[in-house]
Amino acid sequence: MQTDWTYEEFSTFAMLYAASVNTDVEPEDEAIIRQQADEATYQKMKAVFSECSDIKCIDILRTYHDKYMSDEASRQRLLDDVKKLFEADDRYTTFEQELVRMFRMVL
């Protein structure tokens, strides 16, 4: 596995994973994620994501822990990106709130 992703690549991957937890990645979710990354980065990370099982995604997130989530501020930065994704449809459901809480535990 590649271990030299930029934050933009890592964040894109993490958002794709978060968007897929309760369903397939919806077109609305993809549009939001694409706003966070350039097209080449989005396509690269979508290809990587599509090849990963759920446990592999979690392993990747953990692999990048020290690089991009070593302190509370950096973890919060990623959680804010994920939260923006969930709030985009103007409905931040209880389930989505629980997903963010679970995501925080993984990080």
N, C-alpha and C positions, 0 to 999 in steps of 0.2 A: 504494500500500500504506500502511496505517496505521502510523505510526511512533511512536505514543505509548502503547504497551501498558504496563500495569503489570507488575511482576515476576511476579505470579501468572498473568497472561495469557501472558506470554512462557514461563514455566516449563511451563505446561500445553501450549502448542504444542510446545515442545522435547520433552516427555515423549511426546506423541502421535507425533512424528516418530521418536523413539528406539524406541518400541514397534512401529512399523511397518517398521523397517528389514529385518528378516528374515521378516516375515509380515504379515498384516493385524493390526490392533489387536484383540487377544483380549478377551473380556469380563472376564477377570481383570485384565488391564492397565487397562482402562477403569475398573474399580472402584478401583484404586489411584490412578489419576490423579484421579478424582473426589474422593478423600479430600484431595487437595492443593489443590483449588479449589472455590469455590461452584458451584452448578448453572448459573447464568447464564454465568459465565466459562467453564465446561467446554463448554457448548453453543455459545457464540460461537467459541471456539477450535477446536472440532471442525468447525464449519462452514467456518472459514478453512482449516483443515488439509485438509479433503476436497476443496477446490478447487485445491490446490497440487501441482505435480509435485515430484519429488525435488529437482531443482536449485533450484526456487523455495523449497523448505523451507530448503535450505542458504543461499540468498541472504538469507532472513529472519533466520536465526540470525546471519549475519554483519552484517546491518544493525543488530542490537541489541548487537553485541559491545562497543562503547564504553560503552553504557549499563549493561549488566548483567554484563559479563564483562571488565572493564578490568584486573582484577588477579587474582592467583592465588586469593585467598580467594573472590572472586565466581564464578570459573570452577569452583572446587571445590564451591561451594554447589549449582550446577546439576548438576554431575557426580554429587554425592551423591544428588540427587533421581532422576536417571536410574538410578543403581546400585540404589537402593531398589526401583525398578520391576523391574529384572532379578532381584533377590534375593528378591522376594516369594513366588515359588513354591518357595523353599528349594533352588533349583538355580541356581547362578550358573555357567553353563556357560562353557567356553573361548570359544565363539563370542560369548557376551554380554560376556565380558571384552574380547575384541577389538573389539566394537562400542563399548564405553566408551573404549577406547584411540583408536579412529578418531574418536569424537565429540570427544575432547579435542583432537585435531589440527584438527578443523573450528573449534573454539572458539579 
